[in-house]
Amino acid sequence: MENITVKTKLDQFFEKSQSLERIYEEYALSKGLTYMSFTVLGIIYDHPESCTQKLICERSLYTKQSVNLIIKSFWQDGYVELKEDPADRRNKKIYFTGKGRIYADEVIGKLQNVEKQAMEQLSDDQWEQLLQMVDVFEKKFLSGMADLLSSNA
């Protein structure tokens, strides 16, 4: 009986997570973007002065090739420009053009306002509790996965 209860709880948790993911994906599609392109656009938006392809790969877990194709399409559309990083000439920093900033404000900026309004519906205590609960789940899950992976070695 305990396993059924735990399974049901996990199903509910993952259903909520997937529901949120679907909302973001539907929004991306409504703006003419794939979910991957939308994610990349958001990362550039959140790191306007320090965005590199490496950062995007680290944040999104997308391959370098996928990120490169997305950046190239944004560049072709006139949304971004690439400038050599003076600190590391092997890397290029990604910046919005004026057109790109307007586009990103329309897509990402408006979304972030909706996210902010939703977050403001939670009290500080509720938000802290939510984070703590997810943190506990994550730590226990990671520990269990480490055990599982080491037993497969």
Solvent accessible surface area in square Angstrom, and as a share of the most:
residue,aa,sasa,rsa
1,M,191,0.85
2,E,126,0.57
3,N,123,0.63
4,I,115,0.59
5,T,62,0.36
6,V,67,0.38
7,K,121,0.51
8,T,62,0.36
9,K,123,0.52
10,L,62,0.31
11,D,56,0.29
12,Q,104,0.46
13,F,83,0.34
14,F,90,0.38
15,E,105,0.47
16,K,146,0.62
17,S,55,0.35
18,Q,100,0.44
19,S,40,0.26
20,L,107,0.53
21,E,82,0.37
22,R,129,0.47
23,I,102,0.52
24,Y,63,0.24
25,E,74,0.33
26,E,113,0.50
27,Y,50,0.19
28,A,0,0.00
29,L,112,0.56
30,S,82,0.53
31,K,70,0.30
32,G,69,0.67
33,L,17,0.09
34,T,81,0.47
35,Y,61,0.23
36,M,71,0.32
37,S,14,0.09
38,F,15,0.06
39,T,34,0.20
40,V,0,0.00
41,L,0,0.00
42,G,14,0.13
43,I,17,0.09
44,I,1,0.00
45,Y,36,0.14
46,D,81,0.42
47,H,39,0.17
48,P,56,0.35
49,E,123,0.55
50,S,61,0.39
51,C,0,0.00
52,T,19,0.11
53,Q,39,0.17
54,K,126,0.54
55,L,30,0.15
56,I,0,0.00
57,C,25,0.15
58,E,102,0.46
59,R,148,0.54
60,S,17,0.11
61,L,158,0.79
62,Y,43,0.16
63,T,80,0.47
64,K,137,0.58
65,Q,128,0.57
66,S,31,0.20
67,V,0,0.00
68,N,78,0.40
69,L,121,0.60
70,I,17,0.09
71,I,6,0.03
72,K,104,0.44
73,S,45,0.29
74,F,5,0.02
75,W,137,0.48
76,Q,115,0.51
77,D,72,0.38
78,G,29,0.27
79,Y,36,0.14
80,V,3,0.02
81,E,63,0.28
82,L,70,0.35
83,K,105,0.44
84,E,94,0.42
85,D,16,0.09
86,P,119,0.75
87,A,98,0.76
88,D,38,0.20
89,R,186,0.68
90,R,211,0.77
91,N,49,0.25
92,K,110,0.47
93,K,44,0.18
94,I,3,0.02
95,Y,49,0.18
96,F,27,0.11
97,T,37,0.21
98,G,55,0.53
99,K,119,0.50
100,G,0,0.00
101,R,79,0.29
102,I,128,0.65
103,Y,46,0.18
104,A,0,0.00
105,D,59,0.31
106,E,74,0.33
107,V,2,0.01
108,I,5,0.03
109,G,12,0.12
110,K,108,0.46
111,L,25,0.13
112,Q,62,0.27
113,N,84,0.43
114,V,93,0.53
115,E,58,0.26
116,K,123,0.52
117,Q,112,0.50
118,A,61,0.47
119,M,75,0.33
120,E,105,0.47
121,Q,143,0.63
122,L,65,0.32
123,S,57,0.37
124,D,126,0.65
125,D,102,0.53
126,Q,90,0.40
127,W,90,0.31
128,E,87,0.39
129,Q,100,0.44
130,L,75,0.37
131,L,80,0.40
132,Q,99,0.44
133,M,121,0.54
134,V,64,0.37
135,D,55,0.28
136,V,88,0.51
137,F,69,0.29
138,E,88,0.39
139,K,123,0.52
140,K,146,0.62
141,F,106,0.44
142,L,107,0.53
143,S,63,0.41
144,G,38,0.36
145,M,66,0.29
146,A,58,0.45
147,D,94,0.49
148,L,95,0.47
149,L,111,0.55
150,S,76,0.49
151,S,86,0.55
152,N,112,0.57
153,A,125,0.97
